[in-house]
Amino acid sequence: MRITFDIIKKRVRKSHKCACGLFVYRSTTFEQTVNPFNKNSMGIPKTRAEIYAELQHEADCWNPDFTCARCQAEKKR
């Protein structure tokens, strides 16, 4: 028997200027599944609303490095 759990995803794309003035875009995906093993702090399985709230919080706290590839290459020299 195979059980598949629902995957809830939150895709985030942020943009910012590099130090050289070039706009840099970064994106990532945060995901969790709705399953009996994904529990909240009280030991109860999380609801979809709780998972959406957590994913939104993770997306808001995500701060990528906005250094462009050219500036990163110059740093390594």
RONU-102285 format. One record per residue (C-alpha): x, y negated, z; residue in three letters. Coordinates in pm, whole numbers, padded with zeros to 5 digits, always signed. Example, Ala and Ser with C-alpha at 12.3 -4.5 7.8 and 13.67 -1.06 7.14 Angstrom:
<atoms>
+01230+00450+00780Ala+01367+00106+00714Ser
</atoms>
This chain:
<atoms>
+00000+00000+00000Met+00131-00341-00098Arg+00024-00661+00074Ile+00087-01000-00085Thr+00053-01319+00114Phe-00054-01658-00018Asp+00237-01892-00078Ile+00185-02260-00008Ile+00435-02487-00183Lys+00514-02856-00160Lys+00733-02999-00436Arg+00910-03327-00360Val+01097-03561-00594Arg+01284-03865-00468Lys+01488-04127-00650Ser+01740-04384-00535His+02029-04586-00671Lys+02382-04452-00644Cys+02656-04688-00526Ala+02748-04749-00892Cys+02392-04864-00971Gly+02274-04554-01160Leu+01933-04414-01061Phe+01961-04058-00930Val+01671-03814-00893Tyr+01665-03519-00654Arg+01389-03262-00616Ser+01324-02957-00402Thr+01041-02725-00307Thr+00936-02641+00047Phe+00725-02329+00096Glu+00568-02106+00358Gln+00332-01811+00343Thr+00001-01759+00516Val+00058-01433+00703Asn+00011-01290+01054Pro+00384-01319+01128Phe+00402-01696+01061Asn+00300-01820+01405Lys+00277-02159+01572Asn+00425-02248+01912Ser+00130-02089+02096Met+00183-01753+01924Gly-00127-01780+01703Ile-00094-01736+01324Pro-00077-02072+01147Lys-00372-02199+00949Thr-00342-02348+00601Arg-00387-02696+00748Ala-00099-02642+00993Glu+00125-02517+00714Ile+00038-02813+00488Tyr+00115-03052+00777Ala+00452-02885+00842Glu+00546-02893+00475Leu+00455-03261+00452Gln+00668-03333+00761His+00964-03143+00611Glu+00922-03336+00284Ala+00914-03669+00468Asp+01229-03583+00668Cys+01425-03458+00365Trp+01710-03698+00281Asn+01919-03579-00013Pro+02256-03713-00121Asp+02197-03971-00394Phe+02555-03979-00523Thr+02567-03935-00902Cys+02785-03668-01067Ala+03035-03924-01192Arg+03091-04071-00844Cys+03118-03722-00692Gln+03388-03632-00945Ala+03580-03951-00860Glu+03559-03869-00487Lys+03720-03529-00541Lys+04026-03682-00709Arg
</atoms>
